[in-house]
Amino acid sequence: MQAIPGLRTTYQVLKAGSGRTVGKGDKVTVHATGVVQEANKKFWSTKDPGQKPFSYQAGVGGVIKGWDHGCLGMAIGEVRNIVIPSDEGYGDNGFPAWGIPPKATLNFEIEILSIDN
């Protein structure tokens, strides 16, 4: 696992990408699957029936901190496993609507589909 400077979130590249990389302010579209590490329970996947790829603006705090920083620098087609400790995820409250308990460590597998300005 590789460290992200200044954070406890770590990542591992599962598949290299190429071309443009994610920078602050870019609109990024991804496939993502999230698992609560402690329970090994999936809570969300854009690949599940009825779901679609997820888009967000990178590096501006629109998603949890570990995700936001864990995707910076990813290239189109790259797949990473990102491990996010609770204080850089949903914290002491968790996210009950998605079945994420308080203080949960999250594992996300994220694939970059597109990057736009």
C-alpha positions in Angstrom: 0.0 0.0 0.0 1.2 3.5 -0.8 0.7 6.4 1.6 -0.8 9.7 0.8 1.3 12.6 2.3 -0.4 14.1 5.3 -3.2 11.5 5.5 -3.7 8.0 6.9 -5.5 6.9 3.8 -3.5 4.4 1.7 -3.9 2.9 -1.8 -2.7 0.2 -4.1 -2.8 0.4 -7.9 -4.6 -2.7 -9.2 -4.5 -1.7 -12.8 -2.4 1.1 -14.4 -4.2 3.8 -16.5 -2.8 6.2 -19.1 -3.2 9.7 -20.4 -4.8 12.5 -18.4 -4.7 12.3 -14.6 -7.2 13.6 -12.0 -6.4 17.1 -10.7 -8.1 19.5 -8.3 -11.3 20.9 -9.7 -11.7 18.2 -12.5 -15.1 16.6 -13.0 -14.4 12.9 -12.6 -16.6 9.9 -13.5 -15.8 6.6 -11.8 -17.0 3.1 -11.2 -16.7 2.5 -7.4 -17.4 -0.3 -5.0 -17.3 0.4 -1.2 -16.9 -2.2 1.5 -16.9 -1.8 5.3 -13.6 -3.4 6.2 -14.5 -4.6 9.7 -17.6 -6.5 8.4 -16.3 -7.2 4.9 -19.8 -6.0 3.8 -20.4 -4.1 0.5 -22.5 -1.0 1.1 -22.5 0.5 -2.5 -21.4 -0.3 -6.0 -21.9 1.6 -9.2 -21.7 -1.8 -11.0 -24.8 -3.2 -9.2 -28.1 -3.5 -11.3 -29.8 -0.2 -11.5 -26.8 1.8 -10.6 -24.7 4.1 -12.9 -21.2 5.6 -12.8 -20.6 8.3 -10.1 -19.4 11.8 -11.0 -17.9 14.4 -8.7 -15.6 17.4 -8.6 -12.1 16.3 -7.5 -10.1 17.9 -4.6 -12.8 20.3 -3.4 -14.3 18.4 -0.5 -17.5 17.2 -2.3 -16.8 13.6 -1.2 -15.1 12.1 1.9 -11.6 13.2 2.5 -9.9 9.8 1.9 -11.7 9.4 -1.4 -11.0 13.0 -2.5 -7.3 12.7 -1.9 -7.0 9.0 -2.8 -8.1 9.6 -6.4 -5.9 12.6 -7.1 -3.3 11.7 -9.7 -5.2 8.7 -11.0 -5.1 8.2 -14.8 -8.0 7.3 -17.1 -8.6 3.5 -16.8 -6.6 3.2 -13.6 -8.1 1.1 -10.8 -7.1 1.6 -7.2 -8.0 0.0 -3.9 -8.2 2.8 -1.4 -8.3 2.1 2.3 -9.9 5.0 4.3 -9.7 5.1 8.1 -12.8 6.4 9.8 -11.5 9.9 10.6 -11.0 10.4 6.8 -14.3 8.7 6.0 -17.6 9.0 7.8 -16.1 9.3 11.3 -17.7 8.8 14.7 -21.3 8.9 13.2 -20.8 6.5 10.3 -23.5 6.7 7.6 -26.4 4.6 8.8 -28.5 5.0 5.7 -25.8 3.0 3.8 -25.1 0.6 6.6 -21.8 2.2 7.5 -21.3 1.9 11.3 -19.5 4.5 13.5 -15.7 4.5 13.2 -15.7 2.2 10.2 -12.7 1.7 7.9 -13.7 1.8 4.3 -12.2 -0.1 1.3 -13.1 1.4 -2.1 -12.2 0.0 -5.5 -12.3 2.9 -7.8 -11.8 3.0 -11.6 -11.5 6.3 -13.5 -13.8 6.3 -16.5 -13.4 10.0 -17.6 -11.9 13.3 -16.6 -13.2 16.7 -17.7 -12.2 20.3 -16.9 
